[in-house]
């Protein structure tokens, strides 16, 4: 007698389910051992990133998105920051800043929690022009945000009373708690209204 096709399909399905279940059990067991033993990976986030230099900004990595280039002049006193047509000084932001704890989760595979001195964009952007707001870097890099996001967007000018480092976006960068690192625009020079809805941009910047 030959096995019926339905029996073979049933056996294949059951075998696949058992293999998947076994792999899941093995993964959970491995994760448990890793965390209990304190091995690298025990501090891994849901994104798969590993913790690096939390609350130690001097040791936090500096990375740049794709073909971006770090500006050569990041002098705070002459930085050209314009928010909805209004020239804004870094000194004024420092006076308004308060500690904001957030974790930068880099697509390069690491994350780092830091307490930054920052000001909420909800306090700085009073207009609701256009369909979104555009945060632009000195490098030309930019990201669009919905006005509904305002309360979760901050301009950071330092950490623990010290100015930001150049590689971390000095003198002013955007921090966006809960979003990956490419949303955290460095070297911000302008925040302005845009007629494009935020959802129209690529989910990942192309350059």
Secondary structure, 3 states (H helix, E strand, C coil): CCCCHHHHHHHHHHHHHHHHHHHHHHHHHHHHHHHHHCCCCCCCCCCCCEECCCCCHHHCCCCCCCCCCCCCCCCHHHCCEEECCEEECHHHHHHHCEEEEEEEECCCCEEEEEEEEEEEHHHHCCCCCCCEEEEEECCCCEEEECHHHHHHCEEEEEECCEECCHHHCCCCEEECCCCEHHHCCCCEEEEEEECCCHHHCCCCCCC
